[in-house]
Amino acid sequence: MIDVLIIESRRHGLTLPALFIASVICMAGTAFGQDADPVFRPLATPAGNILTAQDVSVVMRDGTEISLDIYRPEGSANHATLYAAGPYPHNQAILEDNTSEAGPVAWYVSQGYAVVLANVRGTGNSGGDFSFFSRQEQQDHYEIIQWITEQPWSDGQVAGTGAGYYAASQWLMAIQDPPGLECIAPINGTLDPFREWMTPGGLANEAFISDWYERRVRLPNAFAPGGGRLVDFDLRLAQLAHPTWDAWWEERSSLDTTSLITVPVFALNDWNQSMGEAGLTSTLNAMAGLNGINKLLVSNPTAELPVYQDIALLSREMLPYYRWCFSGKSPSSPFIERPRIRYQVRGQDSIKRESNWPPGNVEQEAWFLNIPSGESLTGNLASAQPSAGNGFTNLTRTDANTTMRFVTPPLTEDVEITGPVMLELYAASTTNDMAFTVTVKEEVMYTIPANGFRLPEILSEETMPALLSSTTASTEILVTQGGLKASSRLRDTLRSSEYLPVYAFMGRETLSPGQVYRQDIALRQTAYRFRAGNRIVVEVSPVNDGSLNPAGRDTIYHSARYPSRLWLPVVQTAPQQTGRPRTPALNPQQTFNQPQALNPPQALDLPAPVTEQSPEESPALFVPR
């Protein structure tokens, strides 16, 4: 018997052809199957005794078998289930792995929940071919959740769990609205893998491809205990074949369909992960379009454990949420009473509570890049727009040490920032493209007192006076970072805000050599407090992801006419003091979405560097994005 299944949204009552395609089911009257009833055996863990069934095979609509590992409490009672799906091979070692993004599985079981871990198709012991969040993989979640709800050990309720890939999968499963899915809890996930994981700022993310996919997916699958498998999907080739936003990436994004989600969402992020793998921006954008209850917590991880393995944090935050989800979703529970957005300012222990992001008391303030004179790569991060000095700096791509560094004077007061950070950069190139990475740091100044040294007996105060004087030293803390390829500079007008560019990636907007272009470089959103006495540091470096001409020369402008500047979302808790830059007005002739070069192009064979022209030599100011 061959049945055709159209998956529908049970809450919307609508068929969703854009999300769910017709599926041919080769079995008698059901959309899934199973080799045999799972055989559970007891297992002792540090969190207590549990039951487990390994490599349980569930058959999908197309006959593909998906492998599940099931963990549940002892006894015959049924339980609510936490479900996670990812491309990592599973075995019992995950119960003692405090780095697994599935979280502390045995501990969750000790709290009364069953946990189901699925290998997405083409990984672990699952059949089929891996294809990085493909439509087939997304549909599998619907069928697996439906299968879970029908098991004798299940009470019919399921919630999403897990971080990273597991978290991104949760958004995709919630959009389908399968029967039994009560809520999701994505940790450090993304809804936009293309922009945030694969190609942030238009630059190929080498670390994601080589470190995450090759080291954490392919190698563990190839050398999995009991016989590995080769995951032959080529993520690098996919990135090269789809370098811009197209239907292939749209299929793998959930950002434009989150309005279909009606189950509650509790998203948890940590600042350290947000600096390395962007995901917070898409999470915030998604929450703005959700129709149901949604809350966000962004915290600092402990020194020992990531947030998804921090049992103290999960006990305080995640357990109350799951209990609320599985017990009728009372409107008067402690979870509901919590503010919609809570975040921890880095360097502080307290949690701030807000209804919106960024908070209403945030004002964007500009800090100008300035090099007073000469060809130095070091300059000032100034509180006022420069009126004199060397207006441009030439950078050679072949020099690996070419980094421009701009530093403020010691701050006279604390400066707290919360929200999007952006560098408005004016630059030109001798080639048709260029790219830069930007890093913001805090230079922490401290003093080593003279009595901190123990002097040898043979030395005296007279012979070694230098050792008796205080020594000033410094260290640097990474605050945020980002990058942009100039040909990817055009904004997605629907997703962007003035100081938070989200790039369209609909094609490459190549440059005319010698022309000056404005590039708004989005850095990771953050909440951070710079301390009085320390200094803010901005570093700008040319970067090449392999797609640029290595022999090119780039020119960064920092002048009155081309005021490259860092925009910081400063929390306004007191009147501005001396040394703090007031927010200057944006040039009214500058536009965000109409690319137009400032200068006529220069010939590539001219030996002279790209130079800034005077206002009389330039056309009317339209600054390209």
Secondary structure, 3 states (H helix, E strand, C coil): CCEEECCECCCCCCECCCCCCCEEECCCCCCCEECCCCCCEEEEECCEEEEEEEEEEEECCCCCEEEEEEEEECCCCCEEEEEEEECCCCCHHHHHCCCCCCCCHHHHHHCCCEEEEEECCCCCCCCCCCCCCCHHHHHHHHHHHHHHHCCCCEEEEEEECCECHHHHHHHHHHHHCCCCEEEECCECCCCCHHHHHHCHHHCCCHHHHHHHHHHHHHHHHHCCCCCCCCCCCCHHHHHHHCCCCCHHHHHCCCHHHHHHCCCCEEEEEEHHHHHHCCCHHHHHHHHHCCCCCEEEEEECCCCCCCHHHCHHHHHHHHHHHHHHHCCCCCCCCHHHHCCCEEEECECCCCEEEECCCCCCCEEEEEEEEEECCCCCCEEEEECCCCCCCECEEEEECCCCCCCEEEECCCCCCCEEEEEEEEEEEEEEECCCCCEEEEEEEEEEEEEECHHHCCCCCCCCCCCCHHHHCCEEEEEEEEEEEEEEEHHHCCECCCCCECCECCECCCCCCCCCCCCCEEEEEEEEEEEEEECCCCEEEEEEEECCCCCCCCCCEEEEECCCCCCCEEEEEEECCCCCCCCCCCCCCCCCCCCCCCCCCCCCCCCCCCCCCCCCCCHHHCCCCCCCC
